[in-house]
Amino acid sequence: MTFFLLLVIAAIVLGIIGVVVKGLFYLLLIGIVVFIAGLVYLVLHIRRSGRNGRTVR
């Protein structure tokens, strides 16, 4: 979960810098890609941890 939060924070920082600084629009795009990668990581992490927690009785 810490890795996901780190990715989201990095995406936010890159996005803000990309919007504010003129000529660094590519940082906004990199921030969006990092954010999507963070969401994919979170989904995969939830799926993997969800399978191990279920026991059939």
C-alpha contacts under 8 A as a table, 3 or more apart, distances in Angstrom:
res1	aa1	res2	aa2	distance
1	M	4	F	5.17
1	M	5	L	6.43
1	M	42	L	7.56
2	T	5	L	5.15
2	T	6	L	6.16
3	F	6	L	5.02
3	F	7	L	6.22
4	F	7	L	5.12
4	F	8	V	6.25
4	F	38	G	5.42
4	F	39	L	7.57
4	F	41	Y	7.01
4	F	42	L	6.42
5	L	8	V	5.06
5	L	9	I	6.12
6	L	9	I	5.19
6	L	10	A	6.11
7	L	10	A	5.10
7	L	11	A	6.08
7	L	34	V	6.41
7	L	35	F	6.49
7	L	37	A	7.93
7	L	38	G	5.58
8	V	11	A	5.02
8	V	12	I	6.19
8	V	34	V	7.41
8	V	35	F	5.59
8	V	38	G	6.43
9	I	12	I	5.11
9	I	13	V	6.20
10	A	13	V	5.17
10	A	14	L	6.07
10	A	31	G	7.13
10	A	34	V	7.56
11	A	14	L	5.18
11	A	15	G	5.95
11	A	30	I	7.55
11	A	31	G	4.07
11	A	32	I	6.37
11	A	33	V	7.89
11	A	34	V	5.53
11	A	35	F	5.33
12	I	15	G	5.05
12	I	16	I	6.12
12	I	31	G	6.56
12	I	35	F	7.98
13	V	16	I	5.22
13	V	17	I	6.19
13	V	31	G	7.60
14	L	17	I	5.19
14	L	18	G	5.94
14	L	27	L	5.50
14	L	28	L	5.92
14	L	30	I	7.12
14	L	31	G	4.99
15	G	18	G	4.97
15	G	19	V	6.20
15	G	27	L	6.21
15	G	28	L	4.17
15	G	29	L	7.40
15	G	30	I	7.71
15	G	31	G	5.04
15	G	32	I	7.12
16	I	19	V	5.21
16	I	20	V	6.04
16	I	28	L	7.17
17	I	20	V	5.22
17	I	21	V	5.73
17	I	24	L	7.46
17	I	27	L	6.93
17	I	28	L	7.28
18	G	21	V	5.83
18	G	22	K	7.64
18	G	23	G	7.95
18	G	24	L	4.98
18	G	25	F	4.81
18	G	26	Y	6.61
18	G	27	L	4.60
18	G	28	L	4.40
18	G	29	L	7.89
19	V	22	K	7.34
19	V	24	L	7.38
19	V	25	F	6.38
19	V	28	L	6.43
21	V	24	L	5.88
21	V	25	F	7.95
22	K	25	F	7.34
24	L	27	L	5.64
24	L	28	L	7.47
25	F	28	L	5.31
25	F	29	L	6.77
26	Y	29	L	5.01
26	Y	30	I	6.20
27	L	30	I	4.92
27	L	31	G	6.00
28	L	31	G	4.97
28	L	32	I	6.27
29	L	32	I	5.09
29	L	33	V	6.31
30	I	33	V	5.05
30	I	34	V	6.13
31	G	34	V	5.06
31	G	35	F	6.11
32	I	35	F	5.05
32	I	36	I	6.25
33	V	36	I	5.15
33	V	37	A	6.15
34	V	37	A	4.97
34	V	38	G	6.15
35	F	38	G	5.00
35	F	39	L	6.34
36	I	39	L	5.06
36	I	40	V	6.23
37	A	40	V	5.08
37	A	41	Y	6.12
38	G	41	Y	5.02
38	G	42	L	6.16
39	L	42	L	5.03
39	L	43	V	6.23
40	V	43	V	5.18
40	V	44	L	6.20
41	Y	44	L	5.19
41	Y	45	H	6.03
42	L	45	H	5.02
42	L	46	I	6.11
43	V	46	I	5.20
43	V	47	R	6.20
44	L	47	R	5.15
44	L	48	R	6.21
45	H	48	R	5.26
45	H	49	S	6.14
46	I	49	S	5.27
46	I	50	G	5.85
47	R	50	G	5.17
47	R	51	R	6.53
48	R	51	R	5.64
48	R	52	N	6.98
49	S	52	N	5.50
49	S	53	G	6.55
50	G	53	G	5.44
50	G	54	R	6.84
51	R	54	R	5.82
52	N	55	T	7.81
